[in-house]
């Protein structure tokens, strides 16, 4: 299948730059939950909640608000909305194509089941399969036509999007569905709390032999580092309108819906991808699509949400919704009711119970002009109330409440296995012993199996290790063919003390790596700026050197793929009028933290250096962190080598507190020593941690 492309002729690009007053914003929101032709166990509950969330956000979006009469909702479960049948979806697209004008903007959202079927035209599909989005009126497989009745095929979706673009309108489309045939299941106790948005072809009546025949026509990619194709095919010819597309998962993966957000007593089933996307956008309005994609990936990592890889295509360096400012301050107008202030922001915007906000007379006022400090006392998804700390001041007309700092939760909530099994009983005893030995700190909280959590523990009797404690993501979803990629600890071969030591070490390593990225998320975008990009080269093991002339820039994408013996380099440029220090760290999928080097860049300097040699020791999602801080004259270069910790084995057998970021990292409990990937730099000097983080997502995959 073809990657999404959006190539515009130079003379037509001006159409996207029309004055804001001439532009109309449209949205078509599609949420399919109940499928009368399917067994009820395949029905979903989250798509209606997704569409409600998206529609509310679009109308309250501070950068580009959408008028209610420009938003079309097709969703069963949303009051007053037509059902998302195949014909209703086609009619919605046709209306947009007939209505939009050059320079308009269109947002499209698909939430619901996806699936696969043998491709009608195998030459267009690298995997021999068509990807499907399933309207609520789907029927069974029709063998004579080779189609699923009323399914929306990826080719048709692409054609309908192209019809809008051909009118000169820019399009952003989000798919919170998946198409993978991978066999998965939910952890015990979670059958009703988490669902996957994919339907196996067998549930639609697609014969197994037809699927096998189609898959036999798969055309493997020549280079395993090539980004996987997107699930929707669009025109590769020049069209007037730009296109950006976000996919919840690659075509070989699944994506879940679960109760969101964590900690909210009124949380409800949402698509993990939809909620994370709009939570990030609400917290950082006006950012670019690339910044949005990077923050989504960071949230997936630090919140351990799902083991999927969202895919982002198109005009990623444009601002979201086609306009905005990446430097927008998080502040909101207020309405007074007695001493209490109400503001149009809530959990989705990053507010927490007890968060502190400052009151300013004008949106343009600096922080030090604050009239008072307020505390958030109640909040829901989109609204909150705050009360003053001390005497309430007079509220000037046009006053705002401003969020001045990000909350940083260093805790880790762990859901215990279902009780009653021998491994679960052994773990209970080990946790008690670990607490007695002070091996588990107060920031680790254990909750019952069905409760909301950052990390889930499970006993899986029919797994390859039935006596083990398995470590699962927050969703609790298990992919049957990926047990070797999960972490587990055997229990039958350990006494209580041994199990306590191994378990507490695992938890410590995981929380250290996650907390490092949490600090990065809290400080990202608030400190010194540099220009950064990755490069790739090849290492020759026989010559023990880099292959001559093998250096090449890595295309700017959200997730970069690397194979063993690839060398990851970094190009940094300092555009500031003062020197900056940088540290390079590599966080492995095995929770290792490796120090790769550090240095200083003076104003206008550019560094190009090789830092990481990818090995075949482990494959998965790794992260390259670049930590940058202003450098004082005559000071030593900052050195974060103390953050190193060794990799965690996937299967385990027998004074006064520092201040600032240093204190945060020490509080997170970071450890010492050695390797995940191999460092190609040995420059190490002593200094304090730096406050600004850049993060590059890297998938290490086997070579050909």
BAMAR-423221 format. One record per residue (C-alpha): y, x, z; residue in three letters; residue number from 1. Coordinates in steps of 0.05 Angstrom, whole numbers. Each point is the difference from the previous one (the first is absolute). Example, Ala and Ser with C-alpha at 12.3 -4.5 7.8 and 13.67 -1.06 7.14 Angstrom:
2
        y        x        z    aa     i
      -90      246      156   ALA     1
       69       27      -13   SER     2
This chain:
704
        y        x        z    aa     i
        0        0        0   UNK     1
       70       23      -14   UNK     2
       49       24       51   UNK     3
       63      -41        9   UNK     4
       56       30      -41   UNK     5
       73      -18       -7   UNK     6
       34       40      -55   UNK     7
       68      -25      -23   UNK     8
       42       22      -59   UNK     9
       64       35       21   UNK    10
       44      -51      -32   UNK    11
      -35      -57       37   UNK    12
        4       32       69   UNK    13
       72      -24        5   UNK    14
      -26      -70        7   UNK    15
      -25       16       70   UNK    16
       69       25       20   UNK    17
       38      -64      -10   UNK    18
       49      -19       55   UNK    19
      -33      -31       61   UNK    20
       38      -65      -12   UNK    21
      -36      -10      -66   UNK    22
      -69        8       29   UNK    23
      -46      -55       25   UNK    24
      -59       14       47   UNK    25
      -65      -40       -9   UNK    26
      -66        0       37   UNK    27
      -69      -29      -14   UNK    28
      -44        2       62   UNK    29
      -74      -16       -8   UNK    30
      -46       -8       60   UNK    31
      -72      -25      -10   UNK    32
      -40      -14       63   UNK    33
      -50      -57       -8   UNK    34
      -50       -3      -57   UNK    35
      -36      -67       -6   UNK    36
      -52       28      -48   UNK    37
      -20       55       50   UNK    38
      -36       -1       66   UNK    39
       50       -5       57   UNK    40
      -19       68       27   UNK    41
       38       28      -60   UNK    42
       64      -38       16   UNK    43
       61       37       25   UNK    44
       55      -18       49   UNK    45
       50       56       -9   UNK    46
       30      -12      -70   UNK    47
       40      -61       23   UNK    48
       29       41       57   UNK    49
       16       56      -48   UNK    50
       39      -46      -46   UNK    51
       38      -31       59   UNK    52
       19       70       24   UNK    53
       21       24      -69   UNK    54
       41      -62      -16   UNK    55
       37        4       67   UNK    56
       14       74      -10   UNK    57
       26       -8      -71   UNK    58
       51      -51       23   UNK    59
       23       42       59   UNK    60
       -3       67      -34   UNK    61
       65       36       17   UNK    62
        2       42      -63   UNK    63
      -18      -51      -55   UNK    64
       -8      -71       27   UNK    65
      -38      -50      -44   UNK    66
       26      -71       -6   UNK    67
      -52      -52       24   UNK    68
        3      -36      -67   UNK    69
      -19       65      -36   UNK    70
      -64        8       39   UNK    71
      -62      -36      -26   UNK    72
      -58       -6       49   UNK    73
      -71      -16      -23   UNK    74
      -43        2       63   UNK    75
      -50      -46       33   UNK    76
       16       -4       74   UNK    77
       75        4       -9   UNK    78
       32      -67       12   UNK    79
       28      -32      -63   UNK    80
      -25       55      -46   UNK    81
      -44      -15      -61   UNK    82
      -70       30        1   UNK    83
       -8       66      -38   UNK    84
      -45      -26      -56   UNK    85
       -8       40      -63   UNK    86
       45      -48      -39   UNK    87
       53        0       55   UNK    88
        2       76       -2   UNK    89
        5        1      -75   UNK    90
       55      -52        2   UNK    91
       38       40       53   UNK    92
       -1       62      -44   UNK    93
       19      -39      -62   UNK    94
       60      -30       37   UNK    95
       23       69       21   UNK    96
       -8       28      -70   UNK    97
       42      -58      -28   UNK    98
       53        6       55   UNK    99
       16       73       13   UNK   100
       56       37      -35   UNK   101
       11       75      -12   UNK   102
       16       34       66   UNK   103
      -34      -52       44   UNK   104
      -50       21       53   UNK   105
      -68      -32       12   UNK   106
      -45        9       61   UNK   107
      -73      -21       -8   UNK   108
      -51       -4       57   UNK   109
      -75      -13       -3   UNK   110
      -39      -11       64   UNK   111
      -72      -23       -3   UNK   112
      -69       18      -24   UNK   113
      -14       50      -55   UNK   114
      -66       13      -34   UNK   115
      -30       33      -62   UNK   116
      -38      -22      -61   UNK   117
      -27       34      -63   UNK   118
       59       17      -45   UNK   119
       11      -44      -60   UNK   120
       26       62      -36   UNK   121
      -36       61       31   UNK   122
       42       48      -40   UNK   123
       60      -17       44   UNK   124
      -35       13       67   UNK   125
      -20       68       26   UNK   126
      -50      -32       47   UNK   127
      -27      -53      -49   UNK   128
       27      -56       44   UNK   129
       57      -49       -2   UNK   130
       38       -9       66   UNK   131
       12      -72       20   UNK   132
       49      -37       44   UNK   133
      -31      -66       23   UNK   134
       41      -64       -1   UNK   135
      -24      -55       46   UNK   136
      -32      -40      -57   UNK   137
      -48       54      -23   UNK   138
      -68      -22      -23   UNK   139
      -66       36      -13   UNK   140
      -18       54      -49   UNK   141
      -10      -27      -71   UNK   142
      -52       43      -33   UNK   143
       14      -26      -70   UNK   144
       73       22        2   UNK   145
      -10       59       47   UNK   146
       55      -24       46   UNK   147
       12      -28       69   UNK   148
       28      -70       -7   UNK   149
       76       -2       14   UNK   150
        2       72       24   UNK   151
       64       38      -16   UNK   152
      -19       64      -37   UNK   153
       40       64        8   UNK   154
       16        2      -75   UNK   155
       33      -69        3   UNK   156
       40       18       63   UNK   157
       26       61      -37   UNK   158
       19      -42      -61   UNK   159
       37      -51       44   UNK   160
       39       56       34   UNK   161
       16       31      -68   UNK   162
       29      -67      -23   UNK   163
       50        3       57   UNK   164
       17       73      -12   UNK   165
       10      -14      -74   UNK   166
       59      -44       19   UNK   167
       34       60       33   UNK   168
      -17      -18       73   UNK   169
      -25       53       49   UNK   170
      -65      -17       36   UNK   171
      -30       21       67   UNK   172
      -70      -27        9   UNK   173
      -43        6       64   UNK   174
      -74      -14        1   UNK   175
      -31      -10       69   UNK   176
      -71      -11      -26   UNK   177
      -56       46      -18   UNK   178
      -56        3      -50   UNK   179
      -51       48       28   UNK   180
      -74      -17       -1   UNK   181
      -11       46       60   UNK   182
      -44      -32       53   UNK   183
       38       -7       65   UNK   184
       -4      -37       66   UNK   185
       42      -10       62   UNK   186
      -16       32       66   UNK   187
      -34      -45       52   UNK   188
       46      -52       32   UNK   189
       49        2      -59   UNK   190
      -31      -47      -51   UNK   191
       56      -51       10   UNK   192
       57       49       12   UNK   193
       -4       42      -64   UNK   194
      -16      -18      -72   UNK   195
       -2       39      -64   UNK   196
       38      -23      -62   UNK   197
      -55       12      -50   UNK   198
      -56      -43      -23   UNK   199
      -65       31      -23   UNK   200
      -16      -18      -72   UNK   201
      -66      -29       24   UNK   202
       38      -54       38   UNK   203
       29      -23      -67   UNK   204
      -68       -1      -32   UNK   205
        9       62      -42   UNK   206
      -71       25      -16   UNK   207
      -16       67       31   UNK   208
      -28       25      -66   UNK   209
       66      -16      -36   UNK   210
       38       40       52   UNK   211
      -48       58       -6   UNK   212
        6       -1      -75   UNK   213
       76        0        3   UNK   214
        2       56       52   UNK   215
      -45       42      -43   UNK   216
       57        5      -50   UNK   217
       45       35       52   UNK   218
       40       56      -30   UNK   219
        9       52       54   UNK   220
       67       34        7   UNK   221
        0       71      -26   UNK   222
       37       27       61   UNK   223
      -17      -28       69   UNK   224
       72       14       20   UNK   225
       25      -52      -49   UNK   226
       30      -60       36   UNK   227
      -45      -62       -5   UNK   228
       21      -55      -48   UNK   229
       37      -60       26   UNK   230
      -32      -69        0   UNK   231
       46      -33      -50   UNK   232
       11       19      -72   UNK   233
       71       -4      -29   UNK   234
       33       21      -64   UNK   235
        7       74      -14   UNK   236
       54      -12      -51   UNK   237
       74        2       16   UNK   238
       25      -65       31   UNK   239
       70      -17       25   UNK   240
      -17      -14       73   UNK   241
      -25       51       50   UNK   242
      -66       -9       38   UNK   243
      -22       22       69   UNK   244
      -68      -21       28   UNK   245
      -30        6       69   UNK   246
      -75      -10       10   UNK   247
      -33       -8       69   UNK   248
      -60       41      -20   UNK   249
      -30       39      -57   UNK   250
      -51      -37      -43   UNK   251
      -57       33       38   UNK   252
       25      -21       68   UNK   253
       10      -63       42   UNK   254
       60      -23       39   UNK   255
       -1      -44       63   UNK   256
       39      -55       33   UNK   257
        4        1       76   UNK   258
       43      -25       57   UNK   259
       69       32       -5   UNK   260
       41       29       31   UNK   261
      -35       36       57   UNK   262
       23      -22       69   UNK   263
       32      -66      -23   UNK   264
      -30      -59       38   UNK   265
       18      -44      -60   UNK   266
      -30       46      -52   UNK   267
      -37      -31      -58   UNK   268
      -46       20      -56   UNK   269
       39       39      -52   UNK   270
      -17       46      -57   UNK   271
        5       69       32   UNK   272
       34       26      -63   UNK   273
       51      -57       -5   UNK   274
       20        4       73   UNK   275
        5       76        0   UNK   276
       42       -1      -64   UNK   277
       51      -50       26   UNK   278
        1       29       70   UNK   279
       18       67      -31   UNK   280
       52      -31      -45   UNK   281
       31      -40       57   UNK   282
        6       64       41   UNK   283
       29       40      -57   UNK   284
       36      -46      -49   UNK   285
       29       31      -62   UNK   286
      -51       57       -7   UNK   287
      -34       19      -66   UNK   288
      -68      -24      -21   UNK   289
      -27       71       11   UNK   290
       28        3       70   UNK   291
      -29      -69       14   UNK   292
      -68       22      -26   UNK   293
        1       63       42   UNK   294
       18      -38       64   UNK   295
      -56      -51      -14   UNK   296
      -50       57       -4   UNK   297
       28       30       64   UNK   298
       -8      -66       36   UNK   299
      -71       -6      -25   UNK   300
      -14       68       30   UNK   301
       34       -5       68   UNK   302
      -22      -72       12   UNK   303
      -70       14      -27   UNK   304
        5      -66      -38   UNK   305
      -51        7      -56   UNK   306
      -41       50      -38   UNK   307
       32      -17      -67   UNK   308
       47       35      -47   UNK   309
       57      -44      -25   UNK   310
       21       17      -71   UNK   311
       73        2      -23   UNK   312
       21        3      -73   UNK   313
       64       -4      -42   UNK   314
       73       15       15   UNK   315
      -12       26       70   UNK   316
       67       37        6   UNK   317
       41      -63      -10   UNK   318
       26      -36       62   UNK   319
      -42      -60       22   UNK   320
       23      -64      -34   UNK   321
       39       44      -48   UNK   322
       59       12       45   UNK   323
       17       22       70   UNK   324
       16       61       43   UNK   325
      -53       43       32   UNK   326
       47       18       57   UNK   327
        9      -72       24   UNK   328
       10       -6       75   UNK   329
      -45      -49       38   UNK   330
       50      -48       29   UNK   331
        7      -76        0   UNK   332
       55      -52       11   UNK   333
       -5      -38       66   UNK   334
       10      -70       24   UNK   335
       18      -10       74   UNK   336
      -28      -53       46   UNK   337
       27       15       69   UNK   338
      -16       72       16   UNK   339
      -59        0      -48   UNK   340
        6       25      -72   UNK   341
      -44      -24      -56   UNK   342
      -12       45      -61   UNK   343
      -37      -10      -66   UNK   344
      -51       55       11   UNK   345
      -67        2       36   UNK   346
      -66       36        3   UNK   347
       -2        8      -75   UNK   348
       64       42        5   UNK   349
      -29       48       51   UNK   350
       27      -34       63   UNK   351
      -43        0       63   UNK   352
        4      -37       66   UNK   353
       50       39       44   UNK   354
       31       39      -58   UNK   355
       72       22       11   UNK   356
       55      -17      -50   UNK   357
       74       16        1   UNK   358
       55      -50      -12   UNK   359
       55       20      -49   UNK   360
       63      -38      -19   UNK   361
       -9       17      -73   UNK   362
      -58       21      -45   UNK   363
       39       63      -19   UNK   364
       10       24       72   UNK   365
      -34       65       22   UNK   366
      -52       -2       56   UNK   367
       49       28       51   UNK   368
       44      -61       -8   UNK   369
      -53      -44       32   UNK   370
       27      -57       43   UNK   371
      -64      -10       39   UNK   372
      -75       11        0   UNK   373
      -47      -59       -8   UNK   374
      -75       -8       13   UNK   375
      -46      -42      -45   UNK   376
      -29      -55       44   UNK   377
      -36      -46      -50   UNK   378
      -20        9      -72   UNK   379
      -44      -26      -56   UNK   380
      -11       24      -71   UNK   381
       71      -11      -26   UNK   382
       45      -14       61   UNK   383
       15       28       69   UNK   384
       45      -11       60   UNK   385
       32       54       42   UNK   386
       35        0       68   UNK   387
       52       50       24   UNK   388
      -14       57       47   UNK   389
       54      -15       51   UNK   390
       61      -44      -10   UNK   391
        2      -35      -67   UNK   392
       62       19      -41   UNK   393
       41      -46      -44   UNK   394
      -34       -5      -68   UNK   395
       48       16      -57   UNK   396
       -5      -38      -65   UNK   397
      -44       39      -48   UNK   398
      -36       38       55   UNK   399
      -68       31      -12   UNK   400
      -58       26       40   UNK   401
      -25       67      -25   UNK   402
      -67       34        9   UNK   403
       15       73       15   UNK   404
      -70       29       11   UNK   405
      -72      -12      -19   UNK   406
      -49      -18       54   UNK   407
      -58       49        5   UNK   408
      -65      -25       29   UNK   409
      -46       58       18   UNK   410
      -54      -45       27   UNK   411
      -67      -15      -33   UNK   412
      -35      -67       10   UNK   413
      -75        3      -10   UNK   414
      -46      -61       -7   UNK   415
      -66       11       35   UNK   416
      -67      -18      -32   UNK   417
      -32      -67       14   UNK   418
      -33        4       69   UNK   419
      -75       -4       12   UNK   420
      -28       58      -41   UNK   421
      -24       65       29   UNK   422
       52       41      -38   UNK   423
       56      -46       25   UNK   424
      -24        7       72   UNK   425
       -4       75       -8   UNK   426
       71        1      -26   UNK   427
       26      -42       59   UNK   428
      -29       50       48   UNK   429
       28       59      -40   UNK   430
       70      -29       -1   UNK   431
       -2       -9       75   UNK   432
      -23       71        8   UNK   433
       53       26      -47   UNK   434
       54      -35       40   UNK   435
      -28       30       64   UNK   436
        4       69      -33   UNK   437
       71      -15      -25   UNK   438
      -24        9      -71   UNK   439
       31      -66      -24   UNK   440
       74       -9       14   UNK   441
       40      -63       15   UNK   442
       23       -8      -72   UNK   443
      -71      -19      -21   UNK   444
      -13      -74       11   UNK   445
      -68      -34       -9   UNK   446
       -5      -73      -20   UNK   447
      -58      -48      -15   UNK   448
      -35        1      -67   UNK   449
       37      -60      -28   UNK   450
       70       22       22   UNK   451
       54       31      -43   UNK   452
       -5       76       -2   UNK   453
       20       65      -36   UNK   454
      -72       24       -2   UNK   455
      -67      -36        6   UNK   456
      -65       23       29   UNK   457
      -65      -33      -22   UNK   458
      -75        4        9   UNK   459
      -33      -15      -67   UNK   460
      -76       -7        9   UNK   461
      -16        2      -75   UNK   462
       44       60      -14   UNK   463
      -26       71      -14   UNK   464
       12       15       74   UNK   465
      -19      -63       41   UNK   466
       10       36       67   UNK   467
       71       24      -18   UNK   468
       70      -23       17   UNK   469
       36       -9      -67   UNK   470
       76       10       -7   UNK   471
       30      -53      -47   UNK   472
       71      -15      -24   UNK   473
       41      -56       30   UNK   474
      -26      -49      -51   UNK   475
      -71       12       22   UNK   476
      -26       -1      -71   UNK   477
      -60       43      -17   UNK   478
      -18       21      -71   UNK   479
      -75        4       -5   UNK   480
       -1       63      -43   UNK   481
       51       39       41   UNK   482
      -32        9       67   UNK   483
        1       75      -12   UNK   484
       76       -3       -2   UNK   485
        5      -33       69   UNK   486
        1       35       67   UNK   487
      -56      -14       49   UNK   488
      -30       26       65   UNK   489
      -73       -5       17   UNK   490
      -16      -25       71   UNK   491
      -76        6        8   UNK   492
        2       77        4   UNK   493
       56        6       51   UNK   494
        6      -13       74   UNK   495
       62      -35       27   UNK   496
       39       64       11   UNK   497
      -16       28      -69   UNK   498
       19      -66      -33   UNK   499
       64       -3       40   UNK   500
       21       69      -23   UNK   501
      -16      -11      -74   UNK   502
       31      -69       -2   UNK   503
       65       22       35   UNK   504
        6       59      -47   UNK   505
       -7      -45      -61   UNK   506
       53      -47       27   UNK   507
       47       58       17   UNK   508
       -6       30      -70   UNK   509
       12      -66      -35   UNK   510
       60      -19       42   UNK   511
       32       69       -9   UNK   512
       -3       -5      -76   UNK   513
       23      -72       -1   UNK   514
       57       14       48   UNK   515
       26       57      -42   UNK   516
        9      -49      -58   UNK   517
       30      -51       48   UNK   518
       54       50       18   UNK   519
       11       12      -74   UNK   520
        8      -75      -13   UNK   521
       50       -7       57   UNK   522
       43       58      -23   UNK   523
       -7       -5      -76   UNK   524
       65       -8      -36   UNK   525
       44       14       60   UNK   526
        8       75       -7   UNK   527
       16       55      -49   UNK   528
      -18      -14      -72   UNK   529
      -36       47      -49   UNK   530
      -30       -7      -69   UNK   531
      -75        8        3   UNK   532
      -57       -3      -51   UNK   533
      -72       22       -5   UNK   534
      -31       48      -50   UNK   535
      -73       12      -18   UNK   536
      -36       64      -21   UNK   537
      -73       22       -4   UNK   538
      -34       52       44   UNK   539
      -53       46      -29   UNK   540
      -51       14       55   UNK   541
      -29       59      -38   UNK   542
       67       35       -8   UNK   543
       23      -27       68   UNK   544
       67      -15      -31   UNK   545
       38      -55      -35   UNK   546
      -15      -10      -74   UNK   547
       58       28      -40   UNK   548
       46      -51      -32   UNK   549
      -36      -58       35   UNK   550
       61      -25       38   UNK   551
       25      -68      -20   UNK   552
       43      -54       33   UNK   553
      -35      -59       31   UNK   554
       24      -67      -27   UNK   555
       40      -36       53   UNK   556
      -47      -55       22   UNK   557
      -18      -31       67   UNK   558
      -69       32        6   UNK   559
      -17       66      -33   UNK   560
      -73       18      -15   UNK   561
      -26       70       10   UNK   562
      -69       32       -9   UNK   563
      -32       62       32   UNK   564
       33       65      -21   UNK   565
       65      -35      -15   UNK   566
       59       36       31   UNK   567
       56      -45       27   UNK   568
       69       31       -6   UNK   569
       67      -25       24   UNK   570
       69        5      -32   UNK   571
       58      -10       49   UNK   572
       74        1      -15   UNK   573
       55       -1       53   UNK   574
       60      -38      -27   UNK   575
       37        2       67   UNK   576
       59       45       20   UNK   577
      -40       31       57   UNK   578
      -68       33        7   UNK   579
      -63      -40       16   UNK   580
      -67       20       29   UNK   581
      -65      -29      -26   UNK   582
      -72       -3       25   UNK   583
      -60      -20      -42   UNK   584
      -58      -36       35   UNK   585
      -64      -28      -30   UNK   586
      -32      -61       34   UNK   587
      -71       -8      -25   UNK   588
      -42      -63       -6   UNK   589
      -42       32       55   UNK   590
       60       -3       47   UNK   591
       12       75       -5   UNK   592
       71       26        3   UNK   593
       11       67      -35   UNK   594
       63       41        2   UNK   595
       13       26      -71   UNK   596
       65       39        9   UNK   597
       74       -4       14   UNK   598
       66       31      -22   UNK   599
       74       -9       -9   UNK   600
       40      -24      -60   UNK   601
       73       18       -6   UNK   602
       49      -46      -36   UNK   603
      -20       -8      -73   UNK   604
      -66       38        9   UNK   605
      -64      -23      -34   UNK   606
      -70       19       24   UNK   607
      -62       -4      -43   UNK   608
      -63       22       37   UNK   609
      -74      -15        2   UNK   610
      -23      -26       68   UNK   611
      -67      -35       -1   UNK   612
      -68       16      -31   UNK   613
      -42      -63       -4   UNK   614
      -72       12       23   UNK   615
      -62      -43       -6   UNK   616
      -10       -6       75   UNK   617
       23      -72        2   UNK   618
       28      -52      -48   UNK   619
       48      -56       16   UNK   620
       73      -16       12   UNK   621
       38       62       22   UNK   622
       75        7       12   UNK   623
       47       58      -11   UNK   624
       58       -3       49   UNK   625
       65       38      -11   UNK   626
       43        1       63   UNK   627
       72       20      -12   UNK   628
       57       13       49   UNK   629
       70       29       -2   UNK   630
        0       74       18   UNK   631
       51       31       47   UNK   632
       29       67      -21   UNK   633
      -37       60       28   UNK   634
      -56      -44       28   UNK   635
      -74       12       -9   UNK   636
      -37      -41      -52   UNK   637
      -33      -62       30   UNK   638
      -76        8        8   UNK   639
      -46      -60        9   UNK   640
      -65       39       -2   UNK   641
      -16      -26       70   UNK   642
      -15      -68      -31   UNK   643
      -65       25      -31   UNK   644
      -67      -31       19   UNK   645
      -69        9      -31   UNK   646
      -36      -53      -41   UNK   647
      -39      -56       33   UNK   648
      -73       -5      -19   UNK   649
      -17      -67      -31   UNK   650
      -66       -3       37   UNK   651
       -5       28       71   UNK   652
      -68       20       28   UNK   653
      -20       30       64   UNK   654
      637       86      278   UNK   655
       64      -36      -28   UNK   656
       -8      -36      -66   UNK   657
       29       33      -62   UNK   658
       56      -38      -35   UNK   659
       12      -24      -71   UNK   660
      -53        3      -54   UNK   661
      -35       56       36   UNK   662
      -10      -47       59   UNK   663
      -27      -55      -46   UNK   664
      -50       47      -30   UNK   665
      -21       28       67   UNK   666
       -5      -70       27   UNK   667
      -45      -17      -58   UNK   668
      -46       55       26   UNK   669
       -4       45      -61   UNK   670
      -51       56        4   UNK   671
      -12       70      -27   UNK   672
      -36       36      -58   UNK   673
      -29        1      -64   UNK   674
      -19      -26      -68   UNK   675
      -11      -60      -45   UNK   676
       26       23      -67   UNK   677
       12       75       -8   UNK   678
       71       27        9   UNK   679
       26       48      -52   UNK   680
       58       21       44   UNK   681
        2       42       64   UNK   682
       74       -3       18   UNK   683
        4      -22       73   UNK   684
       60        6       46   UNK   685
       14      -32       66   UNK   686
       49      -58        5   UNK   687
        5      -74       19   UNK   688
      -24      -60      -40   UNK   689
       44      -30      -54   UNK   690
       23      -72       -5   UNK   691
       -8      -22      -73   UNK   692
      -66      -14      -35   UNK   693
      -19       -4      -74   UNK   694
      -70      -25      -14   UNK   695
      -43        8      -62   UNK   696
      -65      -41       -6   UNK   697
      -58       39      -31   UNK   698
      -70      -25      -17   UNK   699
      -50       57       -2   UNK   700
      -57      -19      -46   UNK   701
      -62       36      -27   UNK   702
        8       38      -64   UNK   703
      -35      -17      -65   UNK   704
